[in-house]
Amino acid sequence: MAEVKLTKNELRNQQVHLAQLDKYLPTLQLKKAMLQAEVNEVRHEILRLEEELNTKREQVDLFSALLATKTTIDPLKAVQIKQVHKHYENIAGVEVPYFERVDFEEFTYNLFETPPWVDAAVVELRHLTMFREQVKVAYEQRDALEKEWREVSIRVNLFEKILIPRAIDNIRKIKVFLGDQQLAAVSRAKVAKTKIEAGKKIAAALARQQQEEGAPHA
């Protein structure tokens, strides 16, 4: 770090810098708090979604034995994903993804040539797949928010622990130096004044002496 200049101009610069830091810090602190709240909310949402996902898994497990039964179709082909739809919202300056829906690849079969449980199995498998994708998007939300929260936290710590204390310390150093210089200047001025006054007194005394020596005796 470059040594701070001990000048009046630098003092003004440091004071302006400190004012800017003090003005911007509350905004960063507010953003950090907002992001923390959003992170906490999405973490709870992930827990809720994972509970629902586990419930769906249990429901699908009921079909596990049936899915192993040889049929004319493969029900797993019913869950081939064509596209996951999601939109983005700006949360505290972060583009956060939100789950909308899942489009599956076209899957058709002959109702008369398949067991009656296939319809229910397809529905449950697709629900399970949808919840998996929803959980994935929730994790994307969390990751995006946590990344921004960490970056903002670093900046807040930088302001609070380094930049603001450094500016305050620089201002103190400059003021002390300028104060010492002012005292030194005053002291030099007093010494110079004393010397001038002493010189004047000596000159006056010499002048009087010369007058006395040059005056005629009675």
SVG drawing of the C-alpha trace seen along z (x, -y; Angstrom):
<svg xmlns="http://www.w3.org/2000/svg" viewBox="-58 -73 91 133">
<polyline fill="none" stroke="black" stroke-width="0.4" points="0.0,0.0 1.4,-3.4 2.3,-5.8 -0.4,-8.4 0.7,-12.0 0.7,-14.3 -0.8,-17.3 -4.0,-19.3 -5.1,-18.1 -4.7,-14.5 -6.6,-15.3 -9.6,-16.5 -9.3,-13.5 -9.3,-11.1 -12.3,-12.9 -14.3,-12.7 -13.3,-9.0 -14.5,-8.3 -17.8,-10.0 -18.3,-7.9 -17.5,-4.7 -19.9,-5.7 -22.6,-6.5 -22.3,-3.2 -21.8,-0.8 -25.4,-0.8 -26.5,0.1 -24.1,3.1 -25.3,4.1 -28.9,4.0 -28.1,6.0 -26.3,8.6 -29.3,8.9 -31.7,9.3 -29.6,12.0 -29.3,13.8 -33.0,13.8 -33.5,15.1 -30.8,17.8 -32.6,18.9 -35.9,19.0 -34.6,21.1 -32.9,23.5 -36.3,24.1 -37.9,24.5 -35.3,27.1 -36.1,29.1 -39.8,29.0 -39.3,30.1 -36.9,32.9 -39.6,34.2 -42.1,34.2 -39.6,35.8 -39.1,38.6 -42.9,39.0 -43.0,39.4 -40.2,41.9 -42.1,44.0 -45.2,43.9 -43.2,44.9 -41.6,47.7 -45.0,49.2 -44.8,49.8 -41.2,51.1 -42.3,54.7 -44.8,53.9 -42.2,51.9 -39.9,55.0 -42.7,56.9 -42.2,57.4 -44.7,55.5 -45.0,54.2 -43.7,50.8 -40.9,49.3 -42.6,46.9 -39.2,45.2 -39.4,43.8 -42.3,41.8 -40.0,39.6 -37.5,38.6 -37.2,34.8 -37.6,32.6 -37.2,29.2 -37.2,27.8 -39.0,24.4 -37.9,21.7 -37.9,18.0 -35.5,15.6 -36.1,12.8 -33.8,10.2 -33.4,10.6 -31.0,8.0 -29.1,7.7 -29.0,11.5 -30.7,13.3 -32.4,16.2 -34.0,19.1 -37.6,20.2 -39.1,23.5 -42.1,23.5 -42.7,26.9 -41.2,29.9 -42.0,30.9 -41.5,34.6 -40.7,36.3 -43.8,37.6 -44.8,41.0 -47.7,43.0 -48.9,46.5 -51.9,48.7 -54.2,48.7 -55.6,52.1 -52.2,53.7 -50.9,52.6 -51.8,53.4 -54.1,50.9 -51.5,49.9 -49.2,48.4 -51.3,45.1 -50.8,44.6 -47.1,45.5 -46.5,43.0 -48.2,40.3 -46.2,41.0 -42.9,41.4 -43.5,38.0 -44.4,36.4 -41.2,37.8 -39.1,36.5 -40.8,33.1 -40.0,32.8 -36.4,33.8 -36.1,31.0 -37.8,28.6 -35.3,29.5 -32.4,29.0 -33.7,25.5 -34.0,24.8 -30.4,25.7 -29.5,23.3 -31.4,20.6 -29.5,21.3 -26.1,21.4 -26.7,18.1 -27.9,16.3 -25.1,17.8 -22.5,16.7 -23.7,13.2 -24.1,13.2 -20.5,14.3 -19.3,11.6 -21.3,8.9 -20.1,10.2 -16.5,9.8 -17.2,6.3 -18.9,5.4 -16.0,6.8 -13.6,4.9 -15.5,1.7 -15.9,2.3 -12.5,3.8 -10.1,2.3 -11.2,-0.6 -13.1,-2.7 -10.5,-2.2 -7.7,-2.9 -9.3,-6.2 -9.9,-7.2 -6.3,-6.4 -5.0,-8.3 -7.0,-11.3 -5.7,-11.1 -2.1,-10.8 -2.5,-13.8 -4.2,-15.9 -1.4,-15.1 1.3,-15.9 -0.4,-19.2 -1.0,-20.1 2.6,-19.5 3.7,-21.5 1.4,-24.3 2.9,-24.3 6.4,-24.2 5.5,-27.2 4.1,-29.1 7.2,-28.3 9.5,-29.4 7.5,-32.6 7.7,-33.3 11.5,-32.6 11.9,-34.9 9.8,-37.6 11.8,-37.3 15.0,-37.6 13.7,-40.6 12.6,-42.3 15.9,-41.5 17.7,-42.8 15.6,-46.0 16.5,-46.4 20.2,-45.9 20.1,-48.4 18.3,-50.9 20.8,-50.4 23.7,-50.9 22.0,-54.0 21.6,-55.4 25.2,-54.6 26.4,-56.3 24.4,-59.3 25.7,-59.5 29.3,-59.1 28.9,-61.7 27.2,-64.2 29.5,-67.3 30.6,-67.2 29.5,-70.1"/>
</svg>
